[in-house]
Amino acid sequence: MESEGLCTLEKRGNIYLLTLTGDDDHRLHPNLIDSISAALRRVRSESTSSSSALITTAQGKYFSNGYDLKWALVDKDRQKLMSRKLRSLVSDLITLPMPTIAAVTGHASAAGFVFALCHDYILMRKDRGFLYMSEMDIGFPIPIWFSALVKCRMGSAAVRREVVMKAAKVTAEMGVQMGFVDSAHSGAEETVEAAIKLGEELVSRNWDGKTYAGCRITLFLELLNSLGSDETVGDYGDEEANKTLAKL
């Protein structure tokens, strides 16, 4: 096991287990994003010769409680930096040449929910934790690229309305019913074990990583095309959209 600062990366055969460490709420401060990105660079560099899979999980009560708003809202430069780093991380996940699985063992809110959605599969514990797009409740419009990701992962307009416009706190079993959580498990350990089992099943297919990434890129093309806009917290990143928002 190797440490990447605020996370650890362990290799178990052809499975990479990325764990956000500590008992805090794993807010997506640039330092945490940098640690995750460094781990993904290592995964990418080591996985060129055989089929692999990535599992992301977290210690403690939270998977990720979203952006570090207390740090970011000090000034626009911080907001832009945090947004830019997260969009780069999303691009890294979408282009990673292997299946990716989020083992969500605690709460995942706002940008933390988005981070989970960037994985191919989401497994959740059902005894604790929820997925929560909190922007309606905290008074921020979601960025365009958040919306693009939601459209890619949630095919039903009714589900998107429930998640975004009603800010539903989605439990594991609710997520399975809505179609974007793949399975619900009795506890944290069981969720990670199920993710490892799924990872091993996917690795056994021996898919070409470049082909896998290429198919995912095609499916998420709308999201990838939206990542270039310089969106910040509470900002659409689009001139016309911001003019409309300013009139409200």
C-alpha atoms as an extended CHARMM CRD file, in Angstrom:
* protein
*
       248  EXT
         1         1  MET       CA              0.0000000000        0.0000000000        0.0000000000  PROA      1               0.0000000000
         2         2  GLU       CA              1.2760000000        3.4680000000       -0.9100000000  PROA      2               0.0000000000
         3         3  SER       CA              0.1190000000        6.8080000000        0.4230000000  PROA      3               0.0000000000
         4         4  GLU       CA             -0.7600000000        9.6920000000       -1.8990000000  PROA      4               0.0000000000
         5         5  GLY       CA             -1.0740000000       12.2080000000        0.9730000000  PROA      5               0.0000000000
         6         6  LEU       CA             -4.7990000000       12.2960000000        1.7510000000  PROA      6               0.0000000000
         7         7  CYS       CA             -5.5420000000        8.9180000000        0.2230000000  PROA      7               0.0000000000
         8         8  THR       CA             -3.9280000000        5.5230000000       -0.1190000000  PROA      8               0.0000000000
         9         9  LEU       CA             -3.5740000000        3.2780000000       -3.1550000000  PROA      9               0.0000000000
        10        10  GLU       CA             -3.3600000000       -0.4790000000       -2.7150000000  PROA      10              0.0000000000
        11        11  LYS       CA             -2.9300000000       -3.0200000000       -5.4790000000  PROA      11              0.0000000000
        12        12  ARG       CA             -4.5780000000       -6.4130000000       -5.0320000000  PROA      12              0.0000000000
        13        13  GLY       CA             -3.6990000000       -8.4530000000       -8.0900000000  PROA      13              0.0000000000
        14        14  ASN       CA             -5.2240000000       -6.4590000000      -10.9340000000  PROA      14              0.0000000000
        15        15  ILE       CA             -7.5070000000       -4.4620000000       -8.6360000000  PROA      15              0.0000000000
        16        16  TYR       CA             -6.4910000000       -0.9690000000       -7.5070000000  PROA      16              0.0000000000
        17        17  LEU       CA             -8.1370000000        0.1370000000       -4.2540000000  PROA      17              0.0000000000
        18        18  LEU       CA             -8.0860000000        3.9190000000       -3.7900000000  PROA      18              0.0000000000
        19        19  THR       CA             -9.1610000000        4.9870000000       -0.2900000000  PROA      19              0.0000000000
        20        20  LEU       CA             -9.7870000000        8.5170000000        0.9600000000  PROA      20              0.0000000000
        21        21  THR       CA             -8.2840000000        8.3730000000        4.4330000000  PROA      21              0.0000000000
        22        22  GLY       CA             -9.2070000000        9.8700000000        7.7940000000  PROA      22              0.0000000000
        23        23  ASP       CA            -12.4160000000       10.5890000000        9.6810000000  PROA      23              0.0000000000
        24        24  ASP       CA            -13.1300000000       14.0240000000        8.1860000000  PROA      24              0.0000000000
        25        25  ASP       CA            -15.7580000000       14.6320000000        5.5120000000  PROA      25              0.0000000000
        26        26  HSD       CA            -13.3070000000       14.4110000000        2.5760000000  PROA      26              0.0000000000
        27        27  ARG       CA            -14.2370000000       17.7710000000        1.0960000000  PROA      27              0.0000000000
        28        28  LEU       CA            -12.7920000000       18.3090000000       -2.3720000000  PROA      28              0.0000000000
        29        29  HSD       CA            -10.1350000000       20.8640000000       -1.5030000000  PROA      29              0.0000000000
        30        30  PRO       CA             -7.3910000000       21.1760000000       -4.1710000000  PROA      30              0.0000000000
        31        31  ASN       CA             -5.0100000000       19.2220000000       -1.9040000000  PROA      31              0.0000000000
        32        32  LEU       CA             -7.3300000000       16.1960000000       -1.8000000000  PROA      32              0.0000000000
        33        33  ILE       CA             -8.0120000000       16.4300000000       -5.5200000000  PROA      33              0.0000000000
        34        34  ASP       CA             -4.2550000000       16.5270000000       -6.1740000000  PROA      34              0.0000000000
        35        35  SER       CA             -3.7820000000       13.3950000000       -4.0510000000  PROA      35              0.0000000000
        36        36  ILE       CA             -6.4840000000       11.5110000000       -5.9420000000  PROA      36              0.0000000000
        37        37  SER       CA             -5.0950000000       12.6990000000       -9.2870000000  PROA      37              0.0000000000
        38        38  ALA       CA             -1.5990000000       11.4950000000       -8.3280000000  PROA      38              0.0000000000
        39        39  ALA       CA             -3.0230000000        8.0720000000       -7.4870000000  PROA      39              0.0000000000
        40        40  LEU       CA             -4.8180000000        7.9180000000      -10.8450000000  PROA      40              0.0000000000
        41        41  ARG       CA             -1.5950000000        8.8070000000      -12.6650000000  PROA      41              0.0000000000
        42        42  ARG       CA              0.0850000000        5.8660000000      -10.9730000000  PROA      42              0.0000000000
        43        43  VAL       CA             -2.8130000000        3.5660000000      -11.8640000000  PROA      43              0.0000000000
        44        44  ARG       CA             -2.7100000000        4.7030000000      -15.4830000000  PROA      44              0.0000000000
        45        45  SER       CA              1.0580000000        4.2170000000      -15.7470000000  PROA      45              0.0000000000
        46        46  GLU       CA              1.0320000000        0.7310000000      -14.1830000000  PROA      46              0.0000000000
        47        47  SER       CA             -1.9870000000       -0.6930000000      -16.0150000000  PROA      47              0.0000000000
        48        48  THR       CA             -0.6920000000       -0.7680000000      -19.5740000000  PROA      48              0.0000000000
        49        49  SER       CA              0.1380000000       -4.4640000000      -19.7650000000  PROA      49              0.0000000000
        50        50  SER       CA             -2.9520000000       -6.2160000000      -18.3690000000  PROA      50              0.0000000000
        51        51  SER       CA             -6.6480000000       -5.8070000000      -17.6670000000  PROA      51              0.0000000000
        52        52  SER       CA             -7.3060000000       -3.9010000000      -14.4170000000  PROA      52              0.0000000000
        53        53  ALA       CA            -10.0690000000       -2.2200000000      -12.4290000000  PROA      53              0.0000000000
        54        54  LEU       CA            -10.2010000000        0.7140000000      -10.0080000000  PROA      54              0.0000000000
        55        55  ILE       CA            -12.2750000000        0.8490000000       -6.8070000000  PROA      55              0.0000000000
        56        56  THR       CA            -12.6620000000        4.1460000000       -4.9410000000  PROA      56              0.0000000000
        57        57  THR       CA            -13.8820000000        4.2090000000       -1.3480000000  PROA      57              0.0000000000
        58        58  ALA       CA            -13.4460000000        6.2710000000        1.8240000000  PROA      58              0.0000000000
        59        59  GLN       CA            -12.9370000000        5.9050000000        5.5470000000  PROA      59              0.0000000000
        60        60  GLY       CA            -15.3200000000        7.3620000000        8.0900000000  PROA      60              0.0000000000
        61        61  LYS       CA            -18.8470000000        8.7310000000        7.8800000000  PROA      61              0.0000000000
        62        62  TYR       CA            -18.4170000000       10.4600000000        4.5080000000  PROA      62              0.0000000000
        63        63  PHE       CA            -17.4860000000        9.3810000000        0.9990000000  PROA      63              0.0000000000
        64        64  SER       CA            -17.1390000000       13.0780000000        0.1480000000  PROA      64              0.0000000000
        65        65  ASN       CA            -19.1470000000       16.0390000000        1.3800000000  PROA      65              0.0000000000
        66        66  GLY       CA            -18.5210000000       18.0440000000       -1.7920000000  PROA      66              0.0000000000
        67        67  TYR       CA            -16.4680000000       21.1460000000       -2.4730000000  PROA      67              0.0000000000
        68        68  ASP       CA            -14.5430000000       22.7860000000        0.3520000000  PROA      68              0.0000000000
        69        69  LEU       CA            -16.7450000000       25.8800000000        0.1710000000  PROA      69              0.0000000000
        70        70  LYS       CA            -15.3520000000       27.4630000000        3.3360000000  PROA      70              0.0000000000
        71        71  TRP       CA            -11.9370000000       27.5710000000        1.6690000000  PROA      71              0.0000000000
        72        72  ALA       CA            -13.1540000000       28.3880000000       -1.8490000000  PROA      72              0.0000000000
        73        73  LEU       CA            -15.5920000000       31.2230000000       -1.2050000000  PROA      73              0.0000000000
        74        74  VAL       CA            -12.8160000000       33.4960000000        0.0860000000  PROA      74              0.0000000000
        75        75  ASP       CA            -12.2090000000       34.7060000000       -3.4800000000  PROA      75              0.0000000000
        76        76  LYS       CA            -12.8630000000       33.8800000000       -7.1500000000  PROA      76              0.0000000000
        77        77  ASP       CA             -9.3230000000       32.6380000000       -7.7610000000  PROA      77              0.0000000000
        78        78  ARG       CA             -9.7920000000       29.8600000000       -5.2140000000  PROA      78              0.0000000000
        79        79  GLN       CA            -13.1420000000       28.9430000000       -6.7300000000  PROA      79              0.0000000000
        80        80  LYS       CA            -11.6460000000       28.7510000000      -10.2160000000  PROA      80              0.0000000000
        81        81  LEU       CA             -8.7110000000       26.6600000000       -8.9780000000  PROA      81              0.0000000000
        82        82  MET       CA            -10.9470000000       24.1620000000       -7.2060000000  PROA      82              0.0000000000
        83        83  SER       CA            -13.3030000000       23.9010000000      -10.1790000000  PROA      83              0.0000000000
        84        84  ARG       CA            -10.4450000000       23.4910000000      -12.6370000000  PROA      84              0.0000000000
        85        85  LYS       CA             -8.8310000000       20.7300000000      -10.5990000000  PROA      85              0.0000000000
        86        86  LEU       CA            -12.0840000000       18.8140000000      -10.1570000000  PROA      86              0.0000000000
        87        87  ARG       CA            -12.8850000000       19.0440000000      -13.8730000000  PROA      87              0.0000000000
        88        88  SER       CA             -9.4020000000       17.7060000000      -14.6290000000  PROA      88              0.0000000000
        89        89  LEU       CA             -9.9950000000       14.8280000000      -12.1960000000  PROA      89              0.0000000000
        90        90  VAL       CA            -13.3170000000       14.0300000000      -13.8640000000  PROA      90              0.0000000000
        91        91  SER       CA            -11.5850000000       13.9270000000      -17.2410000000  PROA      91              0.0000000000
        92        92  ASP       CA             -8.9440000000       11.5810000000      -15.8060000000  PROA      92              0.0000000000
        93        93  LEU       CA            -11.6320000000        9.1990000000      -14.5360000000  PROA      93              0.0000000000
        94        94  ILE       CA            -13.6320000000        9.2210000000      -17.7580000000  PROA      94              0.0000000000
        95        95  THR       CA            -10.5230000000        8.4680000000      -19.8290000000  PROA      95              0.0000000000
        96        96  LEU       CA             -9.0420000000        5.8640000000      -17.4460000000  PROA      96              0.0000000000
        97        97  PRO       CA             -8.4200000000        2.6570000000      -19.4380000000  PROA      97              0.0000000000
        98        98  MET       CA            -10.2560000000        0.2750000000      -17.0940000000  PROA      98              0.0000000000
        99        99  PRO       CA            -13.5980000000       -0.2160000000      -15.3220000000  PROA      99              0.0000000000
       100       100  THR       CA            -14.1250000000        2.0190000000      -12.2930000000  PROA      100             0.0000000000
       101       101  ILE       CA            -16.2730000000        1.3200000000       -9.2340000000  PROA      101             0.0000000000
       102       102  ALA       CA            -17.2940000000        3.6840000000       -6.4230000000  PROA      102             0.0000000000
       103       103  ALA       CA            -17.8200000000        1.8050000000       -3.1520000000  PROA      103             0.0000000000
       104       104  VAL       CA            -19.8320000000        4.4720000000       -1.3510000000  PROA      104             0.0000000000
       105       105  THR       CA            -19.6990000000        3.6910000000        2.3490000000  PROA      105             0.0000000000
       106       106  GLY       CA            -20.9140000000        7.0820000000        3.6130000000  PROA      106             0.0000000000
       107       107  HSD       CA            -22.5450000000       10.3430000000        2.5970000000  PROA      107             0.0000000000
       108       108  ALA       CA            -21.7200000000       11.8060000000       -0.8320000000  PROA      108             0.0000000000
       109       109  SER       CA            -23.0200000000       15.3330000000       -1.3880000000  PROA      109             0.0000000000
       110       110  ALA       CA            -22.9000000000       17.8230000000       -4.2880000000  PROA      110             0.0000000000
       111       111  ALA       CA            -19.4470000000       17.5810000000       -5.9000000000  PROA      111             0.0000000000
       112       112  GLY       CA            -18.8540000000       14.4280000000       -3.8340000000  PROA      112             0.0000000000
       113       113  PHE       CA            -21.9590000000       12.9120000000       -5.4440000000  PROA      113             0.0000000000
       114       114  VAL       CA            -20.5920000000       14.0170000000       -8.8180000000  PROA      114             0.0000000000
       115       115  PHE       CA            -17.2690000000       12.3210000000       -8.0110000000  PROA      115             0.0000000000
       116       116  ALA       CA            -19.1070000000        9.0500000000       -7.3430000000  PROA      116             0.0000000000
       117       117  LEU       CA            -21.1780000000        9.4040000000      -10.5390000000  PROA      117             0.0000000000
       118       118  CYS       CA            -17.9800000000        9.6190000000      -12.6090000000  PROA      118             0.0000000000
       119       119  HSD       CA            -17.3570000000        5.9340000000      -11.8950000000  PROA      119             0.0000000000
       120       120  ASP       CA            -18.8400000000        3.2330000000      -14.1190000000  PROA      120             0.0000000000
       121       121  TYR       CA            -20.5170000000        1.4830000000      -11.1910000000  PROA      121             0.0000000000
       122       122  ILE       CA            -21.8050000000        2.7070000000       -7.8180000000  PROA      122             0.0000000000
       123       123  LEU       CA            -22.1950000000        0.2710000000       -4.9150000000  PROA      123             0.0000000000
       124       124  MET       CA            -23.5700000000        1.5920000000       -1.6090000000  PROA      124             0.0000000000
       125       125  ARG       CA            -24.0430000000        0.4920000000        1.9550000000  PROA      125             0.0000000000
       126       126  LYS       CA            -27.7180000000        0.5140000000        2.8840000000  PROA      126             0.0000000000
       127       127  ASP       CA            -27.4410000000        0.9160000000        6.6640000000  PROA      127             0.0000000000
       128       128  ARG       CA            -25.9840000000        4.4340000000        6.5160000000  PROA      128             0.0000000000
       129       129  GLY       CA            -25.2860000000        7.2230000000        4.0370000000  PROA      129             0.0000000000
       130       130  PHE       CA            -26.9920000000        8.8990000000        1.1140000000  PROA      130             0.0000000000
       131       131  LEU       CA            -26.3030000000       10.6040000000       -2.2020000000  PROA      131             0.0000000000
       132       132  TYR       CA            -27.3930000000       14.2300000000       -2.1520000000  PROA      132             0.0000000000
       133       133  MET       CA            -27.2970000000       16.9670000000       -4.8120000000  PROA      133             0.0000000000
       134       134  SER       CA            -27.5470000000       19.7540000000       -2.2590000000  PROA      134             0.0000000000
       135       135  GLU       CA            -27.4170000000       22.8340000000       -4.5020000000  PROA      135             0.0000000000
       136       136  MET       CA            -31.1320000000       23.6740000000       -4.1570000000  PROA      136             0.0000000000
       137       137  ASP       CA            -30.8470000000       23.6130000000       -0.3780000000  PROA      137             0.0000000000
       138       138  ILE       CA            -27.6280000000       25.6510000000       -0.1560000000  PROA      138             0.0000000000
       139       139  GLY       CA            -28.6400000000       28.1990000000       -2.8060000000  PROA      139             0.0000000000
       140       140  PHE       CA            -26.2730000000       27.4970000000       -5.7070000000  PROA      140             0.0000000000
       141       141  PRO       CA            -27.2370000000       26.5990000000       -9.2930000000  PROA      141             0.0000000000
       142       142  ILE       CA            -25.5240000000       23.4720000000      -10.5630000000  PROA      142             0.0000000000
       143       143  PRO       CA            -22.8060000000       24.0320000000      -13.1920000000  PROA      143             0.0000000000
       144       144  ILE       CA            -23.4510000000       23.0070000000      -16.7800000000  PROA      144             0.0000000000
       145       145  TRP       CA            -21.0240000000       20.1090000000      -16.5530000000  PROA      145             0.0000000000
       146       146  PHE       CA            -22.7700000000       18.7400000000      -13.4350000000  PROA      146             0.0000000000
       147       147  SER       CA            -25.9490000000       18.7330000000      -15.5150000000  PROA      147             0.0000000000
       148       148  ALA       CA            -24.2230000000       16.9580000000      -18.3980000000  PROA      148             0.0000000000
       149       149  LEU       CA            -23.0370000000       14.2190000000      -16.0470000000  PROA      149             0.0000000000
       150       150  VAL       CA            -26.4880000000       13.8000000000      -14.5100000000  PROA      150             0.0000000000
       151       151  LYS       CA            -27.9530000000       13.4040000000      -18.0040000000  PROA      151             0.0000000000
       152       152  CYS       CA            -25.3430000000       10.7590000000      -18.8530000000  PROA      152             0.0000000000
       153       153  ARG       CA            -26.0120000000        8.7440000000      -15.6840000000  PROA      153             0.0000000000
       154       154  MET       CA            -29.7560000000        9.2190000000      -15.1360000000  PROA      154             0.0000000000
       155       155  GLY       CA            -31.8750000000        8.4030000000      -18.1560000000  PROA      155             0.0000000000
       156       156  SER       CA            -35.2240000000        9.3430000000      -16.5920000000  PROA      156             0.0000000000
       157       157  ALA       CA            -36.3480000000       12.9730000000      -16.4640000000  PROA      157             0.0000000000
       158       158  ALA       CA            -38.3670000000       12.1190000000      -13.3500000000  PROA      158             0.0000000000
       159       159  VAL       CA            -35.2480000000       10.8200000000      -11.5980000000  PROA      159             0.0000000000
       160       160  ARG       CA            -33.2470000000       13.9030000000      -12.5970000000  PROA      160             0.0000000000
       161       161  ARG       CA            -36.0280000000       16.1080000000      -11.2300000000  PROA      161             0.0000000000
       162       162  GLU       CA            -36.0580000000       14.1870000000       -7.9420000000  PROA      162             0.0000000000
       163       163  VAL       CA            -32.2820000000       14.3330000000       -7.5580000000  PROA      163             0.0000000000
       164       164  VAL       CA            -31.6090000000       17.9060000000       -8.7280000000  PROA      164             0.0000000000
       165       165  MET       CA            -34.8290000000       19.9060000000       -8.3640000000  PROA      165             0.0000000000
       166       166  LYS       CA            -36.0600000000       18.2500000000       -5.1550000000  PROA      166             0.0000000000
       167       167  ALA       CA            -32.5980000000       17.6720000000       -3.6280000000  PROA      167             0.0000000000
       168       168  ALA       CA            -33.5800000000       14.1660000000       -2.5590000000  PROA      168             0.0000000000
       169       169  LYS       CA            -31.3080000000       12.3880000000       -0.1130000000  PROA      169             0.0000000000
       170       170  VAL       CA            -30.9640000000        9.1520000000       -2.0370000000  PROA      170             0.0000000000
       171       171  THR       CA            -30.3260000000        6.0210000000        0.0180000000  PROA      171             0.0000000000
       172       172  ALA       CA            -28.7470000000        2.9170000000       -1.4780000000  PROA      172             0.0000000000
       173       173  GLU       CA            -32.0660000000        1.1780000000       -2.0460000000  PROA      173             0.0000000000
       174       174  MET       CA            -33.5960000000        4.3330000000       -3.5620000000  PROA      174             0.0000000000
       175       175  GLY       CA            -30.6060000000        4.6430000000       -5.8870000000  PROA      175             0.0000000000
       176       176  VAL       CA            -31.0320000000        1.0590000000       -7.0590000000  PROA      176             0.0000000000
       177       177  GLN       CA            -34.7130000000        1.7400000000       -7.8140000000  PROA      177             0.0000000000
       178       178  MET       CA            -33.7630000000        4.9420000000       -9.6810000000  PROA      178             0.0000000000
       179       179  GLY       CA            -31.2680000000        3.0010000000      -11.7720000000  PROA      179             0.0000000000
       180       180  PHE       CA            -27.9380000000        4.7060000000      -11.0950000000  PROA      180             0.0000000000
       181       181  VAL       CA            -26.8230000000        2.6840000000       -8.0470000000  PROA      181             0.0000000000
       182       182  ASP       CA            -25.9150000000       -0.8630000000       -9.0060000000  PROA      182             0.0000000000
       183       183  SER       CA            -26.3260000000       -2.6450000000       -5.6720000000  PROA      183             0.0000000000
       184       184  ALA       CA            -26.9550000000       -2.1020000000       -1.9480000000  PROA      184             0.0000000000
       185       185  HSD       CA            -25.0440000000       -3.8820000000        0.8350000000  PROA      185             0.0000000000
       186       186  SER       CA            -25.4040000000       -4.3050000000        4.5670000000  PROA      186             0.0000000000
       187       187  GLY       CA            -22.3180000000       -2.3850000000        5.7160000000  PROA      187             0.0000000000
       188       188  ALA       CA            -19.0540000000       -0.7110000000        4.7460000000  PROA      188             0.0000000000
       189       189  GLU       CA            -16.9740000000       -3.8830000000        4.6940000000  PROA      189             0.0000000000
       190       190  GLU       CA            -19.5970000000       -5.7480000000        2.6870000000  PROA      190             0.0000000000
       191       191  THR       CA            -19.7940000000       -2.8890000000        0.1650000000  PROA      191             0.0000000000
       192       192  VAL       CA            -16.0440000000       -2.9130000000       -0.4570000000  PROA      192             0.0000000000
       193       193  GLU       CA            -16.0120000000       -6.7160000000       -0.6690000000  PROA      193             0.0000000000
       194       194  ALA       CA            -18.8070000000       -6.6020000000       -3.2640000000  PROA      194             0.0000000000
       195       195  ALA       CA            -16.8810000000       -3.9610000000       -5.2170000000  PROA      195             0.0000000000
       196       196  ILE       CA            -13.7820000000       -6.1410000000       -5.2320000000  PROA      196             0.0000000000
       197       197  LYS       CA            -15.8240000000       -9.1240000000       -6.4240000000  PROA      197             0.0000000000
       198       198  LEU       CA            -17.3290000000       -7.0260000000       -9.2140000000  PROA      198             0.0000000000
       199       199  GLY       CA            -13.8770000000       -5.6960000000      -10.1180000000  PROA      199             0.0000000000
       200       200  GLU       CA            -12.5110000000       -9.2240000000      -10.3770000000  PROA      200             0.0000000000
       201       201  GLU       CA            -15.4200000000      -10.2450000000      -12.6240000000  PROA      201             0.0000000000
       202       202  LEU       CA            -14.7610000000       -7.2860000000      -14.9200000000  PROA      202             0.0000000000
       203       203  VAL       CA            -11.0020000000       -7.9190000000      -15.0040000000  PROA      203             0.0000000000
       204       204  SER       CA            -11.6660000000      -11.5460000000      -15.9800000000  PROA      204             0.0000000000
       205       205  ARG       CA            -13.2360000000      -10.3170000000      -19.2300000000  PROA      205             0.0000000000
       206       206  ASN       CA             -9.7280000000       -9.2400000000      -20.2390000000  PROA      206             0.0000000000
       207       207  TRP       CA            -10.9350000000       -6.2170000000      -22.1740000000  PROA      207             0.0000000000
       208       208  ASP       CA             -8.4700000000       -3.9430000000      -23.9120000000  PROA      208             0.0000000000
       209       209  GLY       CA             -8.1250000000       -0.8200000000      -21.7580000000  PROA      209             0.0000000000
       210       210  LYS       CA             -7.8360000000        1.5800000000      -24.6620000000  PROA      210             0.0000000000
       211       211  THR       CA            -11.0230000000        0.2050000000      -26.2170000000  PROA      211             0.0000000000
       212       212  TYR       CA            -12.8240000000        0.3890000000      -22.8550000000  PROA      212             0.0000000000
       213       213  ALA       CA            -11.8510000000        4.0260000000      -22.3820000000  PROA      213             0.0000000000
       214       214  GLY       CA            -12.8330000000        4.8200000000      -25.9630000000  PROA      214             0.0000000000
       215       215  CYS       CA            -16.3430000000        3.4340000000      -25.4670000000  PROA      215             0.0000000000
       216       216  ARG       CA            -16.7630000000        5.3670000000      -22.2220000000  PROA      216             0.0000000000
       217       217  ILE       CA            -15.5310000000        8.5820000000      -23.8470000000  PROA      217             0.0000000000
       218       218  THR       CA            -18.1900000000        8.1900000000      -26.5350000000  PROA      218             0.0000000000
       219       219  LEU       CA            -20.9350000000        7.6990000000      -23.9460000000  PROA      219             0.0000000000
       220       220  PHE       CA            -19.7730000000       10.7180000000      -21.9250000000  PROA      220             0.0000000000
       221       221  LEU       CA            -18.9630000000       12.9860000000      -24.8570000000  PROA      221             0.0000000000
       222       222  GLU       CA            -21.4730000000       15.6680000000      -23.8040000000  PROA      222             0.0000000000
       223       223  LEU       CA            -19.8370000000       15.7850000000      -20.3710000000  PROA      223             0.0000000000
       224       224  LEU       CA            -16.3010000000       15.9360000000      -21.7500000000  PROA      224             0.0000000000
       225       225  ASN       CA            -17.2480000000       18.7250000000      -24.1560000000  PROA      225             0.0000000000
       226       226  SER       CA            -18.6180000000       20.7650000000      -21.2400000000  PROA      226             0.0000000000
       227       227  LEU       CA            -15.5120000000       20.5030000000      -19.0440000000  PROA      227             0.0000000000
       228       228  GLY       CA            -13.6880000000       23.3470000000      -20.7700000000  PROA      228             0.0000000000
       229       229  SER       CA            -15.9320000000       26.0930000000      -19.3930000000  PROA      229             0.0000000000
       230       230  ASP       CA            -14.4370000000       27.9150000000      -16.4230000000  PROA      230             0.0000000000
       231       231  GLU       CA            -17.3020000000       27.2780000000      -14.0440000000  PROA      231             0.0000000000
       232       232  THR       CA            -17.1030000000       28.1440000000      -10.3670000000  PROA      232             0.0000000000
       233       233  VAL       CA            -19.3680000000       27.6400000000       -7.3770000000  PROA      233             0.0000000000
       234       234  GLY       CA            -22.7860000000       29.1530000000       -8.1300000000  PROA      234             0.0000000000
       235       235  ASP       CA            -21.7160000000       30.1000000000      -11.6660000000  PROA      235             0.0000000000
       236       236  TYR       CA            -22.9250000000       28.5060000000      -14.8940000000  PROA      236             0.0000000000
       237       237  GLY       CA            -19.6390000000       29.1690000000      -16.6910000000  PROA      237             0.0000000000
       238       238  ASP       CA            -21.6340000000       30.4180000000      -19.6750000000  PROA      238             0.0000000000
       239       239  GLU       CA            -22.0940000000       34.1110000000      -20.4880000000  PROA      239             0.0000000000
       240       240  GLU       CA            -25.6900000000       33.8960000000      -21.6820000000  PROA      240             0.0000000000
       241       241  ALA       CA            -26.7230000000       31.6160000000      -18.8320000000  PROA      241             0.0000000000
       242       242  ASN       CA            -25.1510000000       33.9650000000      -16.3020000000  PROA      242             0.0000000000
       243       243  LYS       CA            -27.0140000000       36.9310000000      -17.8250000000  PROA      243             0.0000000000
       244       244  THR       CA            -30.2540000000       35.0280000000      -17.4100000000  PROA      244             0.0000000000
       245       245  LEU       CA            -29.3910000000       34.1130000000      -13.8320000000  PROA      245             0.0000000000
       246       246  ALA       CA            -28.5700000000       37.7600000000      -13.0360000000  PROA      246             0.0000000000
       247       247  LYS       CA            -32.0760000000       38.8270000000      -14.1010000000  PROA      247             0.0000000000
       248       248  LEU       CA            -33.7960000000       36.5190000000      -11.6410000000  PROA      248             0.0000000000
